[in-house]
Amino acid sequence: MPDQKREEFFRDFFLDHYNTLTGKSYEFLRRPEEDNAVVEHYDFLCKEKHSENDYLAVEENRLVKSTENVRDNKEIQEIISGVKTILEDKHILISKEYRFLLEFKSVPGKKERDRYVQKIAKTIEKAIIENKGCDICEEVALNMERYDCIKEFRLISAHEGKRIVLCSSEESSESTNVQSDASERLEEMFKDCNEKLGLPKREGKKTILLITNHWDDFVGADQYNMVAAMQCVDLKNHEHIDEIFFINKRNLEDGHDIHKVK
């Protein structure tokens, strides 16, 4: 989905939810950043159709965990999607029972990508079967020899009271902490979005930030971790943002969930 189309999808998804939530009738008015005569540069201006002065200034921003040298591009997403397809066909990772984090330091060659997909899926399946019913609190090493493009690979159980963590990583286990990772990403995001929404805020418009996660980019990116991460972010970094909503793609399911985190 091209950037503008995905932004419009999330805009419409949000407006349907927000209108139901507030009982109002906000509609998309224009994209200020596409009008050179307009100083404002956020994504969408929306207006309540029954009011003269009720506006929403909406900025959509994607939550992406990027690698050191390789962003989560099309090729990487195809590998991750391939793994999920195999796991879904085998009824593994259903209902967010398990989640995995896969981070690359380089993109595998075209002829090698299927080998990566098969190996990663097989490793996840084997780990889940071998540790089913176990209560593992320490990390268990995964054998990923000959898969040098992978920087980090983790499998995490979502069971309450049970924590299975399996990893293959160049870095220490402390480097992958969902809450700290999320708060770091939010800090970066707010620096940009808070500035963009400062002007409409001063003009009396309600300002909205949509944090979106369409491709399961961020392991553990659910509303609970978002709320916890928000508590670690200095208030001044989002002081111009009235409300923040997190839109998350359901794991191995069609559809999205939306949650208010501010």
N, C-alpha and C positions, 0 to 999 in steps of 0.2 A: 504494500500500500504506500504510494508516494506520500511525502511529508504532509502536503496540504490536505490530501484525502484523509489521512489518519487523524490530522488535527480536527477536520470537520466531523469525522466519526465521533471523536471524543467530545467535541463541542455539543453535538446533538444528543449524545448519550447523557451528558451532564445536564443539559437544559430539560430533558424529559424528567430526570430525577429531581432537579431543583424546583421545577414548577409543581411537581407532585408534593414535594416537601413543604413549599411555602404557600401553595394555593394560588400562586400568581401565574402570569402568562408572559414570560420573557421570550423574546424572539431575537434572532441574529439580525444585527443592523448593518455592520460593515467590518472590514478588516482595516483598522487605522494605519497599520504599517505599510499598506499598499498604496496609501494616498500621500504623495509628496507634500501636499499642502497642510497635512496634519502633523503636529509635532509628536504626538503620542506613538509609541512603537510596541504595543502589546498585540496579542493575536486577534482578539475578538471584542467588539463592542456590541452588547445586547441591551435591549430596551423592553420594559414592561409595556405591553401594547395599550393598557388602560390608564397609563400615567404619563404625564408630561416630563417628569424629572427623575424617573426611576431607572437608572442605568447600571449595568454590570460591565466592568472591565475585566476580561478573562485572559489569562496567560496559560497556555498549555506547555508543559515541560516534561520530557521523557526521562524517567529514572533509568539510567544505564550504568551498569558496572563495566568499565572498560579495562582492558589489559594495559600493560605498560607500553606495548608497541602496536597492538592490534585492537581496534575498536570492534564492537560486536557488529560486524558487517554482514552482508548477504551470505557469503560463503560460510562464516561461522554459524549463522542462524540455520543454514541448511543442514549442517552437521548436527546441531542440537535438535532440530525438528526430526531428523532421521532417527536419532536415538529415541526420542519420545514416541515416534510411530511404532518402533519395534516393541518398546515397553508397554505401550497401550494395547497392541495386538496380543500381548501375553498377559494382559490384565495386571500389570505391575505399575506402581506409583499412583494407583487410583485414589481419589478423594484426598489428595495431598498427604497420603500416608508417609511417603518419602519424597524428598526433594534433593536435587543434585546441583552442585555448582561446578561449572566447567569454564576455565579461563585459559586462553591461549596466548602464547608469546609470539607466535607466527601462524600464518594460515597454511595448513597442509596442502601439498600439491594436489591437483585435480584428481590424479589417478590414485592418490592415497586416502582420499576422504572417506570412501566407503569402508576401508580397512579401519579407520578411526571410529566410524559409526558402529560397526559390528563389535569392535573390541570394547568400547565404552559401554554399550548396551549389555554385552555379555558379562562384563565386570560388575555392573550394577545388579544384574539378575543374580549372579553367583553370591555376591555379598549379602543381598537380602535373604536368599534362601538359607545360607549358612548361619546367619545371625537372627533368624526368625525366633522370636520369643526370648532372646537374650537381653540382658541388661548391661550394655557396654558403655562405660563412661570415659574410657580412654581411646585415643585414636588407634586405628588399625591400618597398617600400611597397605596400599594397593600397588600391585605390580604393573607398572605402566612403562616397562622398558621398551625401547624402540619406538616410542611415541613422543619424540622430542619436542614436538610443537606445543604440547600441553604444558602450561605453567603450573596450573593447580586444578585438582579434581577432588571433589568432596561429595559424600553421600550423607545426608542427615535425616534421621527419623523424626517425624513430627509428633510421635506419641507423647502424650503428657506423662511424666514420671519415668520416661525411658529415653535414653539418649544414645543413639548409635551414630558414631562419627567415624567415617573411613576417609582417609586422605592420601593423596600423593601430591606433594608440594615442595617447591624449592625454599619456601619460607617457613617460619615457625608457625605453630598452631594459633598463636596470638594474632597473626596477621588477618585471619578471617573471623571476625566477630560481627555478627549481623547488625547489632545495634550501633557499634562504632562505625562500621562501614557505611550504614545508612545515614548516620548523622553527618559524616564527612561529605557524602554526596549531597545531602540537603544543604549544608553550609555553602557549597559551591553553587548550587542552584539558586539559593536565596539571594546571594550577592548580585546576581543578574536580574532576577525577577522582582526583587524588592525595589530596585532602581527603576525598572520599567513601569511598575505600578504606582510609583510615588506621585507622578503628575496627576493621573486620574483620581487618586485618593484625595489629593489636595483640591481637586475640582468638585468633590462631593459624590463621585461615583463609588459604588461598592466594588471592591477589588477581590478577585477570585484567582487562586492558583490551582490548576489541575495538575497533579502529579500522576503521570500515566505509566503503566507498565504493561505493554502489549505482548511482549515476547518471552515473558518469564525470565527477563535478563538478570533479575536480582534475587538470589536465593533468600528465602525468608522474608520476601517483601510482602507482608500482609499488614492489615490495619493495626495489629497489636505492636509489631515491630516499628511501624511508622510512628505510632503515638509515643512509644518509648524513645525512639530516636529524636522526635520533636522536643522532648524534655531536655535533651542534651544541647540543643541549639539555642544560642543567645537570642532573646526576644527582639533585640534591635535589628537582627538580620531579617526579620519578616514583619517589622512594625507597620509597613505600608500595605500589608496583605490582610484583608478582613477575614477571609475564610479560605481554608485549604481542603481540597478533596483529593483522595487517593483512589484512582481507578486501576484495578488490577485484573489481569487476565486470569481466568480460572485455570488451574493446573490440569492439563490433559482433558479439558472440557471446552465446549463452545461457550461463549459469553464472557461477560465481565462483571465484577462486583465494584460497587462504589461506596466509599466510607468517608465521612467527615473527620478530619484529624485536627482541625482548628476551627 
